[in-house]
Amino acid sequence: MSRSAHPAGPRHADVLPEGHYAAPAEDLNALDPKVWAHTVGRDADGVVTVGGITVTQLAEEYGTPAYILDEADFRDRARAWRTAFGTDADVFYAGKAFLSRAVVRWLDEEGLNLDVCSGGELATALSAGMPAERIAFHGNNKSPEEIERAVRAGVGRIVLDSFQEIVRVAHIAQSLGKRQRVQIRITVGVEAHTHEFIATAHEDQKFGIPLAGGQAAEAVRRALQLDGLEVIGIHSHIGSQIFDMSGFEVAAHRVVGLLKDIRDEHGVELPEIDLGGGLGIAYTSDDDPREPHEIAKALTEIVTRECEAARLATPRISVEPGRAIVGPTAFTLYEVGTVKPLDGLRTYVSVDGGMSDNIRTALYDAEYSVALASRTSDAEPMLVRVVGKHCESGDIVVKDAFLPGDLAPGDLIAVPATGAYCRSMASNYNHVLRPPVVSVRDGAARVIVRRETEEDLLRLDVG
Ligand SMILES: *Cc1c(COP(=O)(O)O)cnc(C)c1O
């Protein structure tokens, strides 16, 4: 995960890189179920299939690159979270990981709630029929227009992120003759063990109101006095791609401490606590994520124990997984364009997409796996770097991986675990067109977000 995995950088990597890819997997044709969507396998000819359809059929019909999303897997994972937390807790899917109207309908049908953090995400959710009371509105700088729209729509909660926003939301709600249910987002001073750019609960950051110095308590005090607000709870989100539950333990301890102070000072027991998202998934075979039922059990026990110690009734818990639901459900299908061996270094494999469809490698130094998808091969493994077609040397999709030595232009390769933060962070860099999202289920495929066209691009460019 971290930059320190390859301290010497690519220039010095004339031997096999240290860390995760010190040796090729025993069988390069194997597809580790940890990193691939549930219905992924190979057919009798060795072609990768998903939802009963081969990648060669998908490439022919929908072109490459394309995000291929396993609908059954998405529903399974959503349901697993829902079931694990039961009826005494709420699961909010974090829409920023990947949002489309089809996904909103799946979530609605599976009984999940939805987090949005912009007018655009709210519009998508509402237009797909998600009941407003099951939507939570997030963000550190919601515009007055966005707030008004959310209040008018009747969203179930707005998560307040600053002193100014407390006043702003109260004022807008009151002027509309409403009382808006709100949570207050605090930062508890926990730094989850994760990459610096995606850790969010240490206090030197833009989100939330610090617990330190009594600021969070002061925020609650002010919010409780405003007629436009119904303060329902405290929110804490400690980071992303977290495997270790101890960060949540410390966060819950501190949030419950605040609930206790509020009770002692104001005689009010806030009924809800939201512990955020950030649960990790397997990007490579080295990652070992926990199952939703283990996470639910651990979080519920932590909160119950802390509340008993503080003599508080256990509040209703909510969680906000994004990546952990959608991340593993999709892979990106690319066609190989060039294969360039650099003697003594590695082989550069160029695909027909790149940092415009997956910015995570460049942005977070994220690790990914990759497999030859259109066939199997018994050729010797070669060390590769999978790169895109952009005018930028940092345009890397998979930094270090092994693929069969006979890889050639025209082969299809697939990068798993690209369901979260890939399409949602996609750009038009170099005026490359954003790929479609194709969902597959029971032998049928359908486009849920279509491929961008040059016409789409030129429509925005008014000349
Ligand atoms: C990003 C975010 C999430 C989801 O994070 P994942 O790592 O995708 O689980 C949940 N809650 C908040 C407030 C977030 O900002």
The ligand as an SDF file (V2000), in Angstrom:
LIG
                    3D

 15 15  0  0  0  0  0  0  0  0999 V2000
  -15.4050    8.1090    1.6550 C   0  0  0  0  0  0  0  0  0  0  0  0
  -16.3200    7.9960    2.8000 C   0  0  0  0  0  0  0  0  0  0  0  0
  -16.9090    6.7770    3.0970 C   0  0  0  0  0  0  0  0  0  0  0  0
  -16.6310    5.5100    2.3230 C   0  0  0  0  0  0  0  0  0  0  0  0
  -15.3190    5.1110    2.4080 O   0  0  0  0  0  0  0  0  0  0  0  0
  -14.9100    3.6610    1.8400 P   0  0  0  0  0  0  0  0  0  0  0  0
  -13.4420    3.6170    2.0200 O   0  0  0  0  0  0  0  0  0  0  0  0
  -15.3090    3.6330    0.4140 O   0  0  0  0  0  0  0  0  0  0  0  0
  -15.6490    2.6580    2.6580 O   0  0  0  0  0  0  0  0  0  0  0  0
  -17.8040    6.7270    4.1420 C   0  0  0  0  0  0  0  0  0  0  0  0
  -18.0980    7.8320    4.8760 N   0  0  0  0  0  0  0  0  0  0  0  0
  -17.5350    9.0190    4.6110 C   0  0  0  0  0  0  0  0  0  0  0  0
  -17.9190   10.1860    5.4250 C   0  0  0  0  0  0  0  0  0  0  0  0
  -16.6340    9.1500    3.5740 C   0  0  0  0  0  0  0  0  0  0  0  0
  -16.0760   10.3400    3.3290 O   0  0  0  0  0  0  0  0  0  0  0  0
  1  2  1  0
  2  3  1  0
  2 14  2  0
  3  4  1  0
  3 10  2  0
  4  5  1  0
  5  6  1  0
  6  7  2  0
  6  8  1  0
  6  9  1  0
 10 11  1  0
 11 12  2  0
 12 13  1  0
 12 14  1  0
 14 15  1  0
M  END
$$$$
